Amino acid sequence: MNTLICKGAVDEVLSLCARVEINGEIIFVQPERDAERRRIADGLNGQGFRVIALAYKEMPNATDEPVYSVKDEADLILLGFLAFSRSAQGYCCGSIEAAWQPWRRRQGLDRR
């Protein structure tokens, strides 16, 4: 099974998420909790952090050489936020990879 991984600006990614993963459980987004998530991200931004959101979507019918389009970026599952100090932005790729490791292990995808 293929997985589409999406990262980007908090407001944009949150607008694409219908569900959220919390402690391994996937639930539908509740408007009051969504507003709280936005406040948390805004608070981190206000403290000088660069915040991005991470989300994913299982693509069971995708080919082994998947080609995704913008239309596929819908009904995503929010995994969480990553906050970077402005001076550490160049190191974000390793942080994003590290953030995905627990999820990859649960999915049986971590082959290390």
N, C-alpha and C positions, 0 to 999 in steps of 0.2 A: 504494500500500500504506500502511496506517495502522500507527502504532507507539504502543503503550501505554508511557508513561514512568512509572516509579514511583520515589519518593524517600521516605525515612523513617528510622526508627530502625534502626541497624545490625543488631541481632539479628532484628528482624522481616523486614527486606528479605532478609537472607541466608537465612532459613528458606524464602523463596519462590523462591530461585534454584537451578536445576538445572545451570546452565552459567555460565561467566565468560568475558568477552572480554579477552584479553591481547594487546597489540600487533596488534589487528585480527583475531586468530584466536579463534574460539569453541571452548572445550573444556568437557568435563564437570567439575563441581566434584569435587575430590579431597579427602576428609575431612582429611588432614593439612594441606593448603593452606588449607582453610576455617578450621581452628583457628588457623593463623598469621594469617589476615586478622582474626579476632576479637581476637587479641592486639595487633595493630597498632592497631585501633580503641580497645581498652581503654587502651593506652598513651597515645594522643592524648587520650582523656578524662581520664586521670590527670594530664596536663599542663595541664588546664584548657580544652581545646578542646571544642566541640560538634561531634560527628561525625554525618553522615548518609550513608547508602548510596544509590547511584543504580543503577537497573536498568531494563531495557526488554524488550519482547516485540513481535515483528512480528505484526501482526493482518491477514493477507492477505485474510480473508473479511469484514472489517468494512466497514460501509457508509461512505459519505463523511461522514455525520453520525454518527460512532460514539458509542455509549452503552456504557460499560464498567461491569462489576459486580465485586464482590469476587471472584467465581469466576474472573474473567479474570486476577487477580493470582496466577498460578501458572506454574511453568516459565519463570521470568524469567531474563534474562541479566544478570549483575552487570557493571556498567561500572566502578565504583570508589567511592571515598569522597571526601567533601568535609569539610574540617575548618575550623571558624570559631572565632576567638577569641570569647569570650562578649560582648565589647563590640561586635563587628561583625555580630551576628546579623541586624540590619536590612538588611544588604546582600546577603543570601544569594541572592536571586532572580537578580541579575546574575551571580553566581558559578556558579549552576546552569546558566544559559544558556551561559556561557562554557565550561563543562565539556562540554556537548553539541556544541559547534561542530565538533571534529575528527570525531566520529561522523557528524554531519549531512553534512559534506563527503564522507566515504567513501561515504555512501548516496546522494549526488547531490541532497540536499535543501536545501543552502545556496544560495540564489538571489541572494546579494549580488554 
